[in-house]
Amino acid sequence: MARAAMKWSAQELAREAAIGYATVARFESGQTVQADSVDAMRSALERGGVEFIAAGATVRDGKGPAGVGVRLRG
């Protein structure tokens, strides 16, 4: 979902995260990948403008807690 919000292909995410395309493909198919690869993908997406929302986080409009998800900053 985060990658789709950025309109990045899996290849673009792999390049931005400095990891292999196969790692992105494995992660997106639900397979296990190394934690440092997950961290690299998350960091790349955050640099690109994605904000990861934790469970119970307050939404910007102050109307209460949000669910887990992503949104674009801005």
N, CA, C and O atoms as a Tinker XYZ file with bonds, in Angstrom:
   296  protein
     1  N      0.818000   -1.193000    0.000000    73     2
     2  CA     0.000000    0.000000    0.000000    64     1     3
     3  C      0.863000    1.258000    0.000000    63     2     4     5
     4  O      0.566000    2.214000   -0.717000    81     3
     5  N      1.927000    1.263000    0.799000    73     3     6
     6  CA     2.804000    2.433000    0.847000    64     5     7
     7  C      3.467000    2.660000   -0.503000    63     6     8     9
     8  O      3.565000    3.795000   -0.969000    81     7
     9  N      3.920000    1.586000   -1.129000    73     7    10
    10  CA     4.561000    1.717000   -2.437000    64     9    11
    11  C      3.565000    2.238000   -3.465000    63    10    12    13
    12  O      3.917000    3.068000   -4.303000    81    11
    13  N      2.339000    1.765000   -3.408000    73    11    14
    14  CA     1.308000    2.226000   -4.338000    64    13    15
    15  C      1.007000    3.708000   -4.130000    63    14    16    17
    16  O      0.778000    4.437000   -5.096000    81    15
    17  N      1.005000    4.154000   -2.879000    73    15    18
    18  CA     0.762000    5.569000   -2.595000    64    17    19
    19  C      1.830000    6.450000   -3.234000    63    18    20    21
    20  O      1.551000    7.574000   -3.652000    81    19
    21  N      3.045000    5.934000   -3.305000    73    19    22
    22  CA     4.143000    6.675000   -3.920000    64    21    23
    23  C      4.157000    6.531000   -5.435000    63    22    24    25
    24  O      4.890000    7.240000   -6.125000    81    23
    25  N      3.343000    5.608000   -5.954000    73    23    26
    26  CA     3.320000    5.294000   -7.389000    64    25    27
    27  C      4.685000    4.793000   -7.852000    63    26    28    29
    28  O      5.129000    5.078000   -8.964000    81    27
    29  N      5.339000    4.035000   -6.963000    73    27    30
    30  CA     6.620000    3.417000   -7.282000    64    29    31
    31  C      6.386000    1.986000   -7.726000    63    30    32    33
    32  O      5.504000    1.301000   -7.208000    81    31
    33  N      7.170000    1.544000   -8.673000    73    31    34
    34  CA     7.186000    0.122000   -9.012000    64    33    35
    35  C      8.019000   -0.604000   -7.955000    63    34    36    37
    36  O      8.723000    0.026000   -7.166000    81    35
    37  N      7.932000   -1.915000   -7.951000    73    35    38
    38  CA     8.766000   -2.690000   -7.031000    64    37    39
    39  C     10.244000   -2.459000   -7.334000    63    38    40    41
    40  O     11.070000   -2.433000   -6.422000    81    39
    41  N     10.572000   -2.292000   -8.601000    73    39    42
    42  CA    11.955000   -2.020000   -8.984000    64    41    43
    43  C     12.418000   -0.674000   -8.432000    63    42    44    45
    44  O     13.556000   -0.548000   -7.982000    81    43
    45  N     11.541000    0.332000   -8.465000    73    43    46
    46  CA    11.903000    1.645000   -7.922000    64    45    47
    47  C     12.126000    1.576000   -6.420000    63    46    48    49
    48  O     13.067000    2.178000   -5.903000    81    47
    49  N     11.264000    0.843000   -5.712000    73    47    50
    50  CA    11.458000    0.694000   -4.271000    64    49    51
    51  C     12.777000   -0.006000   -3.987000    63    50    52    53
    52  O     13.521000    0.408000   -3.098000    81    51
    53  N     13.069000   -1.052000   -4.727000    73    51    54
    54  CA    14.334000   -1.765000   -4.532000    64    53    55
    55  C     15.516000   -0.824000   -4.731000    63    54    56    57
    56  O     16.462000   -0.835000   -3.944000    81    55
    57  N     15.462000   -0.014000   -5.778000    73    55    58
    58  CA    16.551000    0.935000   -6.044000    64    57    59
    59  C     16.675000    1.961000   -4.922000    63    58    60    61
    60  O     17.778000    2.217000   -4.438000    81    59
    61  N     15.559000    2.549000   -4.507000    73    59    62
    62  CA    15.585000    3.574000   -3.456000    64    61    63
    63  C     16.041000    3.010000   -2.117000    63    62    64    65
    64  O     16.659000    3.716000   -1.320000    81    63
    65  N     15.737000    1.743000   -1.871000    73    63    66
    66  CA    16.110000    1.097000   -0.609000    64    65    67
    67  C     17.477000    0.420000   -0.680000    63    66    68    69
    68  O     17.980000   -0.081000    0.325000    81    67
    69  N     18.075000    0.407000   -1.870000    73    67    70
    70  CA    19.382000   -0.229000   -2.086000    64    69    71
    71  C     19.350000   -1.714000   -1.706000    63    70    72    73
    72  O     20.261000   -2.232000   -1.060000    81    71
    73  N     18.281000   -2.372000   -2.125000    73    71    74
    74  CA    18.144000   -3.818000   -1.918000    64    73    75
    75  C     17.752000   -4.438000   -3.254000    63    74    76    77
    76  O     17.456000   -3.720000   -4.209000    81    75
    77  N     17.749000   -5.739000   -3.324000    73    75    78
    78  CA    17.394000   -6.416000   -4.561000    64    77    79
    79  C     15.892000   -6.440000   -4.808000    63    78    80    81
    80  O     15.087000   -6.438000   -3.876000    81    79
    81  N     15.535000   -6.462000   -6.096000    73    79    82
    82  CA    14.126000   -6.562000   -6.466000    64    81    83
    83  C     13.502000   -7.825000   -5.888000    63    82    84    85
    84  O     12.353000   -7.803000   -5.447000    81    83
    85  N     14.247000   -8.924000   -5.885000    73    83    86
    86  CA    13.719000  -10.191000   -5.369000    64    85    87
    87  C     13.327000  -10.067000   -3.901000    63    86    88    89
    88  O     12.372000  -10.706000   -3.458000    81    87
    89  N     14.050000   -9.256000   -3.152000    73    87    90
    90  CA    13.721000   -9.048000   -1.736000    64    89    91
    91  C     12.377000   -8.349000   -1.604000    63    90    92    93
    92  O     11.550000   -8.740000   -0.780000    81    91
    93  N     12.156000   -7.321000   -2.408000    73    91    94
    94  CA    10.867000   -6.617000   -2.396000    64    93    95
    95  C      9.752000   -7.586000   -2.782000    63    94    96    97
    96  O      8.706000   -7.620000   -2.134000    81    95
    97  N      9.971000   -8.362000   -3.824000    73    95    98
    98  CA     8.954000   -9.316000   -4.282000    64    97    99
    99  C      8.636000  -10.347000   -3.199000    63    98   100   101
   100  O      7.469000  -10.672000   -2.978000    81    99
   101  N      9.662000  -10.860000   -2.527000    73    99   102
   102  CA     9.423000  -11.831000   -1.449000    64   101   103
   103  C      8.624000  -11.186000   -0.321000    63   102   104   105
   104  O      7.668000  -11.779000    0.180000    81   103
   105  N      9.006000   -9.987000    0.077000    73   103   106
   106  CA     8.313000   -9.286000    1.161000    64   105   107
   107  C      6.844000   -9.063000    0.802000    63   106   108   109
   108  O      5.958000   -9.317000    1.618000    81   107
   109  N      6.590000   -8.593000   -0.406000    73   107   110
   110  CA     5.219000   -8.294000   -0.816000    64   109   111
   111  C      4.366000   -9.545000   -0.986000    63   110   112   113
   112  O      3.138000   -9.464000   -0.963000    81   111
   113  N      4.999000  -10.690000   -1.154000    73   111   114
   114  CA     4.234000  -11.935000   -1.266000    64   113   115
   115  C      4.061000  -12.618000    0.086000    63   114   116   117
   116  O      3.521000  -13.721000    0.170000    81   115
   117  N      4.527000  -11.946000    1.150000    73   115   118
   118  CA     4.317000  -12.466000    2.494000    64   117   119
   119  C      5.412000  -13.374000    3.007000    63   118   120   121
   120  O      5.288000  -13.949000    4.088000    81   119
   121  N      6.479000  -13.508000    2.245000    73   119   122
   122  CA     7.593000  -14.333000    2.691000    64   121   123
   123  C      8.469000  -13.550000    3.668000    63   122   124   125
   124  O      8.403000  -12.322000    3.737000    81   123
   125  N      9.273000  -14.269000    4.405000    73   123   126
   126  CA    10.162000  -13.655000    5.384000    64   125   127
   127  C     11.374000  -13.048000    4.685000    63   126   128   129
   128  O     11.980000  -13.668000    3.812000    81   127
   129  N     11.714000  -11.831000    5.083000    73   127   130
   130  CA    12.953000  -11.188000    4.630000    64   129   131
   131  C     13.677000  -10.662000    5.861000    63   130   132   133
   132  O     13.085000  -10.544000    6.934000    81   131
   133  N     14.948000  -10.350000    5.704000    73   131   134
   134  CA    15.733000   -9.876000    6.837000    64   133   135
   135  C     15.211000   -8.529000    7.338000    63   134   136   137
   136  O     14.728000   -7.703000    6.563000    81   135
   137  N     15.320000   -8.329000    8.647000    73   135   138
   138  CA    14.828000   -7.100000    9.274000    64   137   139
   139  C     15.502000   -5.865000    8.693000    63   138   140   141
   140  O     14.853000   -4.830000    8.541000    81   139
   141  N     16.792000   -5.948000    8.363000    73   139   142
   142  CA    17.464000   -4.772000    7.809000    64   141   143
   143  C     16.914000   -4.409000    6.432000    63   142   144   145
   144  O     16.953000   -3.241000    6.046000    81   143
   145  N     16.405000   -5.380000    5.689000    73   143   146
   146  CA    15.769000   -5.092000    4.402000    64   145   147
   147  C     14.436000   -4.382000    4.607000    63   146   148   149
   148  O     14.104000   -3.454000    3.870000    81   147
   149  N     13.677000   -4.815000    5.603000    73   147   150
   150  CA    12.410000   -4.146000    5.932000    64   149   151
   151  C     12.691000   -2.711000    6.362000    63   150   152   153
   152  O     11.997000   -1.785000    5.944000    81   151
   153  N     13.703000   -2.531000    7.193000    73   151   154
   154  CA    14.080000   -1.184000    7.635000    64   153   155
   155  C     14.480000   -0.310000    6.449000    63   154   156   157
   156  O     14.123000    0.867000    6.400000    81   155
   157  N     15.214000   -0.873000    5.501000    73   155   158
   158  CA    15.642000   -0.118000    4.324000    64   157   159
   159  C     14.445000    0.305000    3.478000    63   158   160   161
   160  O     14.404000    1.430000    2.980000    81   159
   161  N     13.468000   -0.593000    3.312000    73   159   162
   162  CA    12.267000   -0.240000    2.553000    64   161   163
   163  C     11.477000    0.849000    3.261000    63   162   164   165
   164  O     11.025000    1.807000    2.634000    81   163
   165  N     11.316000    0.700000    4.561000    73   163   166
   166  CA    10.573000    1.707000    5.317000    64   165   167
   167  C     11.263000    3.067000    5.239000    63   166   168   169
   168  O     10.608000    4.087000    5.023000    81   167
   169  N     12.567000    3.080000    5.413000    73   167   170
   170  CA    13.319000    4.339000    5.346000    64   169   171
   171  C     13.187000    4.993000    3.976000    63   170   172   173
   172  O     13.010000    6.208000    3.884000    81   171
   173  N     13.270000    4.203000    2.918000    73   171   174
   174  CA    13.130000    4.743000    1.565000    64   173   175
   175  C     11.747000    5.355000    1.366000    63   174   176   177
   176  O     11.619000    6.438000    0.795000    81   175
   177  N     10.726000    4.667000    1.832000    73   175   178
   178  CA     9.361000    5.183000    1.701000    64   177   179
   179  C      9.165000    6.447000    2.527000    63   178   180   181
   180  O      8.499000    7.380000    2.077000    81   179
   181  N      9.729000    6.492000    3.719000    73   179   182
   182  CA     9.624000    7.695000    4.549000    64   181   183
   183  C     10.353000    8.867000    3.900000    63   182   184   185
   184  O      9.848000    9.989000    3.922000    81   183
   185  N     11.518000    8.630000    3.327000    73   183   186
   186  CA    12.230000    9.698000    2.612000    64   185   187
   187  C     11.397000   10.210000    1.444000    63   186   188   189
   188  O     11.464000   11.388000    1.093000    81   187
   189  N     10.613000    9.317000    0.846000    73   187   190
   190  CA     9.765000    9.689000   -0.271000    64   189   191
   191  C      8.492000   10.413000    0.122000    63   190   192   193
   192  O      7.793000   10.946000   -0.740000    81   191
   193  N      8.177000   10.441000    1.418000    73   191   194
   194  CA     7.005000   11.178000    1.873000    64   193   195
   195  C      5.910000   10.354000    2.506000    63   194   196   197
   196  O      4.845000   10.888000    2.816000    81   195
   197  N      6.138000    9.067000    2.706000    73   195   198
   198  CA     5.139000    8.213000    3.346000    64   197   199
   199  C      5.264000    8.333000    4.856000    63   198   200   201
   200  O      6.369000    8.341000    5.399000    81   199
   201  N      4.138000    8.424000    5.519000    73   199   202
   202  CA     4.090000    8.419000    6.984000    64   201   203
   203  C      3.374000    7.145000    7.412000    63   202   204   205
   204  O      2.252000    6.877000    6.984000    81   203
   205  N      4.033000    6.366000    8.258000    73   203   206
   206  CA     3.429000    5.144000    8.779000    64   205   207
   207  C      2.654000    5.491000   10.041000    63   206   208   209
   208  O      3.176000    6.178000   10.919000    81   207
   209  N      1.423000    5.027000   10.140000    73   207   210
   210  CA     0.537000    5.357000   11.253000    64   209   211
   211  C      0.447000    4.155000   12.183000    63   210   212   213
   212  O      0.073000    3.059000   11.765000    81   211
   213  N      0.789000    4.369000   13.426000    73   211   214
   214  CA     0.717000    3.303000   14.432000    64   213   215
   215  C     -0.714000    3.165000   14.943000    63   214   216   217
   216  O     -1.500000    4.111000   14.870000    81   215
   217  N     -1.044000    2.005000   15.452000    73   215   218
   218  CA    -2.362000    1.788000   16.051000    64   217   219
   219  C     -2.571000    2.776000   17.182000    63   218   220   221
   220  O     -1.689000    2.955000   18.021000    81   219
   221  N     -3.716000    3.414000   17.212000    73   219   222
   222  CA    -4.052000    4.344000   18.276000    64   221   223
   223  C     -3.511000    5.746000   18.094000    63   222   224   225
   224  O     -3.736000    6.604000   18.947000    81   223
   225  N     -2.802000    6.002000   17.001000    73   223   226
   226  CA    -2.278000    7.350000   16.755000    64   225   227
   227  C     -3.442000    8.316000   16.542000    63   226   228   229
   228  O     -4.485000    7.927000   16.018000    81   227
   229  N     -3.268000    9.544000   16.939000    73   227   230
   230  CA    -4.297000   10.562000   16.738000    64   229   231
   231  C     -4.200000   11.087000   15.314000    63   230   232   233
   232  O     -3.114000   11.427000   14.843000    81   231
   233  N     -5.321000   11.151000   14.639000    73   231   234
   234  CA    -5.330000   11.677000   13.279000    64   233   235
   235  C     -5.204000   13.186000   13.313000    63   234   236   237
   236  O     -5.478000   13.819000   14.333000    81   235
   237  N     -4.790000   13.759000   12.195000    73   235   238
   238  CA    -4.518000   15.201000   12.152000    64   237   239
   239  C     -5.721000   16.060000   12.500000    63   238   240   241
   240  O     -5.564000   17.135000   13.079000    81   239
   241  N     -6.912000   15.609000   12.158000    73   239   242
   242  CA    -8.085000   16.438000   12.446000    64   241   243
   243  C     -8.514000   16.341000   13.903000    63   242   244   245
   244  O     -9.473000   16.993000   14.315000    81   243
   245  N     -7.800000   15.521000   14.690000    73   243   246
   246  CA    -8.075000   15.423000   16.116000    64   245   247
   247  C     -9.350000   14.690000   16.467000    63   246   248   249
   248  O     -9.820000   14.794000   17.600000    81   247
   249  N     -9.923000   13.954000   15.535000    73   247   250
   250  CA   -11.203000   13.291000   15.784000    64   249   251
   251  C    -11.060000   11.911000   16.393000    63   250   252   253
   252  O    -12.004000   11.121000   16.364000    81   251
   253  N     -9.914000   11.613000   16.933000    73   251   254
   254  CA    -9.764000   10.337000   17.612000    64   253   255
   255  C     -8.650000    9.497000   17.045000    63   254   256   257
   256  O     -7.905000    9.930000   16.165000    81   255
   257  N     -8.544000    8.290000   17.559000    73   255   258
   258  CA    -7.445000    7.429000   17.140000    64   257   259
   259  C     -7.638000    6.897000   15.723000    63   258   260   261
   260  O     -8.755000    6.686000   15.252000    81   259
   261  N     -6.511000    6.694000   15.077000    73   259   262
   262  CA    -6.511000    6.118000   13.739000    64   261   263
   263  C     -6.147000    4.649000   13.827000    63   262   264   265
   264  O     -5.595000    4.192000   14.828000    81   263
   265  N     -6.452000    3.932000   12.798000    73   263   266
   266  CA    -5.990000    2.551000   12.714000    64   265   267
   267  C     -4.597000    2.514000   12.113000    63   266   268   269
   268  O     -4.062000    3.536000   11.684000    81   267
   269  N     -4.028000    1.342000   12.090000    73   267   270
   270  CA    -2.717000    1.167000   11.483000    64   269   271
   271  C     -2.837000    1.436000    9.990000    63   270   272   273
   272  O     -3.800000    1.002000    9.359000    81   271
   273  N     -1.873000    2.144000    9.422000    73   271   274
   274  CA    -1.914000    2.413000    7.991000    64   273   275
   275  C     -0.795000    3.317000    7.547000    63   274   276   277
   276  O      0.195000    3.503000    8.255000    81   275
   277  N     -0.960000    3.876000    6.366000    73   275   278
   278  CA     0.011000    4.811000    5.812000    64   277   279
   279  C     -0.734000    5.994000    5.217000    63   278   280   281
   280  O     -1.917000    5.910000    4.886000    81   279
   281  N     -0.012000    7.094000    5.091000    73   279   282
   282  CA    -0.543000    8.266000    4.391000    64   281   283
   283  C      0.643000    9.053000    3.866000    63   282   284   285
   284  O      1.767000    8.890000    4.341000    81   283
   285  N      0.391000    9.900000    2.892000    73   283   286
   286  CA     1.440000   10.765000    2.374000    64   285   287
   287  C      1.484000   12.035000    3.202000    63   286   288   289
   288  O      0.449000   12.614000    3.531000    81   287
   289  N      2.689000   12.458000    3.535000    73   287   290
   290  CA     2.832000   13.724000    4.266000    64   289   291
   291  C      2.468000   14.867000    3.333000    63   290   292   293
   292  O      2.591000   14.773000    2.112000    81   291
   293  N      2.023000   15.933000    3.944000    73   291   294
   294  CA     1.786000   17.099000    3.112000    64   293   295
   295  C      0.554000   17.753000    3.371000    63   294   296
   296  O      0.241000   18.756000    2.729000    81   295
